[in-house]
Amino acid sequence: MFLETGFLSLKAKTPAEERIEGIIAPLVESLGYEIVRIRVIGSGTPTLQIMAEKADGTMPIEGCEEVSRAVSAALDVDDPISGKYTLEVSSAGIDRPLTREKDFETWAGHLAKVELQVPIDGRKRFRGLLDGFATDENEIRIAVEIEGFSEPQVVGLPFGDVHDAKLVLTDALIKQSQKSGGASPKPSAPTELETLEEDITE
């Protein structure tokens, strides 16, 4: 896991989310899925959002149901969220969050937005075509517009300083997703049937 400035990782940003990831990740992986992102949103009756997918980037409704059942049972035992909450399991979608090193390699050539916690030359937000991930430097590579250059320049953004990163929805991405049938590197967007919600009462 890469440690982030101000939060723990792009998959789980808070201690509570990291604890949940630690509980459910081995279980989800044993079912043949990978966790893309975990978020606990709201107060009172919070929503636990879990994005997951198969290795090929797909996540059918049956997968959401399978993961939801397993996660619900595991969290009932460990009880990381006190009181009632809503569990939401979904696919990552077309304009998906990019949370893992491999995501930036898989989606190289696609348009993305990256926001940093620590500015580089006074700039926190970057938008451009992904150019992979530099493992040795632990940097995201992205081609962006820079003043003084006529063509986009590839720059390295420290992964440890990333606050948020996601793909940008484009016509080309949609068309390629339709051609690929939802398989990585062009997964299908989550539809109503690919998002499963369940109210949990502790």
HUMOHU-V345356 format. One record per residue. PHI is phi as a letter, one per 30 degrees, with the letter a starting at -180 (* if undefined). Layout:
phi
PHI
PHI
This chain:
phi
*
d
d
c
d
j
a
d
a
d
d
b
d
c
e
d
d
d
d
d
e
d
d
c
e
d
d
d
d
d
d
j
b
b
d
c
a
b
b
c
c
i
b
i
c
d
c
c
c
b
c
b
a
d
d
d
j
c
a
d
e
d
d
d
d
d
d
d
d
d
d
e
d
d
d
d
d
d
h
d
c
d
i
d
b
c
c
b
c
b
d
d
i
d
d
d
d
c
b
b
e
d
d
d
d
d
c
e
j
c
d
b
c
b
c
c
d
c
d
c
h
i
b
c
c
b
b
l
d
d
b
j
b
c
d
d
c
h
b
d
c
b
c
b
d
b
e
j
c
d
b
e
c
d
b
c
c
e
e
d
c
d
c
a
a
a
d
c
d
b
e
d
d
d
d
d
d
d
d
d
i
j
d
d
c
b
d
d
d
d
c
e
d
c
b
c
c
b
d
c
c
c
